[in-house]
Amino acid sequence: MLYSKRQYSDSERACMRRSKLELYEDILKALVNKALTVDSIAYACNMDCVALRQRLNFLMQSGLVEERIYAKKTRFALTHRGLAIFKTLVLTKSLEKLQTNMKRIDEALKAIPSLTEYTAKHKKRNENY
């Protein structure tokens, strides 16, 4: 499972420390559309540049991100492998949400028969008056 089972609100998540996987996912998400500089990625991911450099080095060693030089500026971009990994992470995350929602729907459907029995008993009482 990619994340903990409990779904946190944005305010709760802001107070919590992000896992390494979440940091890597944020970096990949920032790089999906275009190549960015370290500063741009740091701003998009809300990370310190030093920590970001370490994460980028790991992603480059893994073959997910590549370094490109445009007009004397170093930018980072996703490789085909990095894009595939990012799409897999997004798909897995959405499937986990779907699974959670299906469990909630099943619980609600189990509660419905007991509600109908409850209302049927009260209707009979009201008819007697």
ZADREN-814074 format. One record per residue: x, y, z of N, C-alpha, C in turn. Coordinates in pm, whole numbers, padded with zeros to 5 digits, always signed. Layout:
# residues N
XYZXYZXYZ...
***
This chain:
# residues 129
+00084-00117+00000+00000+00000+00000+00089+00124+00000+00054+00220-00080+00139+00338-00094+00131+00430+00026+00015+00448+00080-00004+00541+00191-00071+00468+00306-00073+00532+00421-00141+00472+00534-00290+00462+00502-00359+00374+00571-00499+00348+00541-00588+00468+00568-00552+00549+00666-00636+00664+00701-00613+00777+00602-00720+00837+00556-00709+00950+00465-00704+01078+00547-00598+01154+00531-00578+01276+00609-00627+01397+00532-00676+01496+00605-00716+01620+00542-00591+01700+00509-00606+01806+00430-00492+01887+00390-00424+01952+00510-00502+01996+00608-00443+02061+00725-00365+01960+00810-00417+01837+00822-00345+01735+00897-00218+01696+00824-00226+01684+00694-00111+01644+00614-00001+01750+00620-00040+01878+00628+00057+01986+00633+00141+01977+00760+00084+01927+00868+00155+01916+00995+00241+01789+01001+00212+01694+00915+00282+01567+00919+00406+01569+00829+00498+01484+00860+00617+01469+00780+00587+01374+00664+00630+01411+00544+00604+01327+00427+00703+01211+00421+00656+01099+00373+00745+00984+00357+00833+01004+00234+00935+00920+00221+01023+00930+00105+00945+00908-00024+00856+00812-00021+00776+00783-00140+00692+00904-00181+00633+00972-00084+00555+01092-00114+00643+01202-00171+00764+01216-00119+00857+01316-00172+00895+01284-00316+00926+01157-00342+00961+01118-00478+00843+01138-00572+00725+01104-00524+00605+01122-00606+00582+01270-00638+00603+01356-00541+00589+01501-00564+00688+01551-00669+00811+01500-00663+00912+01541-00760+00871+01495-00900+00829+01370-00911+00787+01319-01041+00667+01396-01095+00576+01430-01005+00457+01507-01045+00496+01645-01098+00594+01707-01035+00639+01839-01080+00703+01831-01218+00766+01718-01248+00838+01704-01374+00757+01643-01488+00633+01611-01463+00551+01543-01565+00536+01626-01691+00507+01753-01679+00475+01835-01796+00596+01895-01866+00701+01929-01791+00817+01992-01854+00940+01979-01765+01055+02004-01826+01181+02003-01753+01191+02129-01668+01239+02112-01544+01246+02225-01450+01384+02235-01387+01416+02354-01337+01539+02375-01261+01518+02326-01118+01626+02316-01045+01617+02272-00905+01529+02367-00824+01545+02496-00845+01464+02593-00771+01315+02578-00801+01282+02556-00927+01141+02539-00965+01081+02413-00903+01159+02307-00903+01111+02181-00843+01095+02199-00693+01193+02265-00629+01186+02288-00484+01062+02369-00449+01031+02468-00528+00913+02551-00503+00786+02469-00523+00780+02388-00629+00661+02308-00657+00638+02201-00552+00746+02147-00497+00735+02038-00399+00743+02085-00255+00768+02214-00235+00783+02269-00100+00894+02196-00024+01011+02190-00088+01125+02120-00030+01247+02211-00025+01339+02176+00060+01469+02243+00068+01554+02196-00050+01631+02287-00108+01712+02255-00226+01816+02147-00198+01873+02146-00079+01974+02045-00046+01911+01906-00042+01798+01894+00026+01728+01766+00032+01679+01724-00106+01636+01822-00184+01588+01793-00319+01701+01737-00405+01820+01794-00392+01936+01745-00469+01961+01597-00439+01951+01558-00311+01973+01419-00274+01868+01330-00339+01743+01374-00336+01634+01297-00396+01652+01287-00548+01694+01397-00609+01715+01397-00754+01831+01304-00792+01936+01302-00712+02048+01211-00739+02003+01066-00736+01920+01033-00638+01868+00897-00630+01781+00864-00752+01695+00958-00791+01609+00936-00907+01691+00925-01036+01801+00999-01046+01887+00988-01164+01960+00853-01166+02007+00808-01050+02073+00678-01042+01976+00565-01077+01848+00585-01045+01746+00484-01073+01697+00490-01218+01737+00593-01289+01697+00605-01429+01559+00665-01449+01507+00735-01349+01373+00794-01359+01378+00939-01403+01489+01007-01375+01505+01149-01407+01639+01165-01478+01643+01259-01573+01769+01288-01641+01798+01437-01634+01926+01467-01642+01972+01606-01635+01991+01656-01778+01936+01773-01808+01949+01832-01941+02000+01975-01927+02080+02018-02023+02133+02155-02018+02071+02235-02133+01999+02341-02096+01935+02433-02191+01989+02573-02165+02051+02632-02264+02099+02769-02254+02173+02796-02122+02272+02712-02094+02356+02723-01974+02280+02702-01843+02161+02650-01850+02085+02618-01728+02063+02468-01722+02083+02414-01605+02061+02272-01585+01915+02250-01546+01849+02166-01621+01710+02132-01592+01698+01981-01579+01594+01940-01509+01571+01798-01488+01440+01760-01554+01439+01642-01616+01320+01595-01687+01301+01447-01659+01179+01402-01676+01148+01260-01659+01196+01180-01779+01240+01060-01753+01270+00966-01860+01140+00889-01890+01144+00804-01993+01026+00722-02023+00994+00630-01905+01098+00579-01843+01080+00493-01725+01017+00571-01609+01065+00694-01589+01011+00778-01482+00865+00809-01504+00827+00836-01628+00687+00862-01660+00602+00738-01635+00652+00622-01671+00579+00497-01648+00559+00471-01499+00664+00495-01421+00654+00477-01275+00553+00575-01217+00557+00700-01262+00462+00800-01211+00319+00760-01243+00293+00717-01366+00159+00674-01404+00113+00554-01320+00205+00464-01290+00173+00349-01206+00136+00394-01064+00211+00489-01010+00182+00541-00876+00043+00607-00872+00013+00687-00975-00116+00755-00980-00229+00653-00991-00211+00552-01075-00313+00449-01092-00334+00371-00963-00226+00336-00896-00236+00262-00770-00309+00344-00664-00277+00472-00658-00341+00561-00561-00491+00571-00588-00529+00584-00715-00672+00595-00747-00744+00463-00721-00678+00350-00744-00739+00220-00714-00759+00202-00564-00666+00252-00484-00681+00244-00339-00800+00328-00293-00818+00446-00351-00934+00529-00318-01063+00459-00357-01062+00397-00474-01179+00324-00521-01212+00208-00427-01110+00139-00383-01129+00028-00290-01189+00076-00158-01140+00188-00108-01192+00246+00016-01339+00285-00001-01372+00347-00114-01510+00388-00140-01601+00267-00153-01552+00161-00216-01633+00038-00230-01663-00023-00093-01565-00019-00003-01589-00071+00132-01696+00010+00203-01691+00142+00187-01793+00228+00249-01931+00200+00191-01937+00179+00061-02066+00149-00003-02120+00016+00047-02033-00085+00059-02076-00215+00111-02129-00203+00253-02062-00125+00336-02109-00105+00474-02245-00035+00476-02262+00061+00386-02389+00132+00379-02500+00039+00332-02470-00046+00235-02571-00140+00185-02610-00242+00291-02515-00280+00375-02546-00373+00483-02636-00306+00587-02622-00176+00604-02702-00104+00702-02844-00079+00652-02865-00076+00522-02997-00045+00466-03103-00147+00507-03081-00280+00500-03186-00374+00542-03229-00353+00688-03136-00323+00775-03172-00300+00914-03256-00173+00927-03232-00073+00844-03313+00048+00846-03455+00020+00798-03469-00062+00695-03602-00093+00644-03681-00174+00747-03616-00265+00818-03683-00340+00924-03728-00246+01035-03643-00150+01069-03674-00054+01174-03794+00031+01135-03798+00081+01012-03910+00165+00969-04038+00082+00955-04026-00045+00916-04145-00130+00903-04208-00154+01040-04128-00173+01143-04181-00193+01278-04253-00068+01327-04197+00048+01299-04258+00173+01343-04385+00204+01266-04395+00162+01141-04517+00183+01063-04631+00102+01123-04600-00021+01161-04704-00106+01222-04754-00045+01352-04666+00011+01432-04708+00076+01556-04798+00195+01528-04763+00276+01429-04841+00395+01395-04978+00357+01340-04989+00244+01272-05118+00200+01217-05213+00159+01329-05162+00112+01440-05244+00067+01550-05312+00183+01624-05260+00303+01612-05318+00416+01684-05432+00474+01612
***
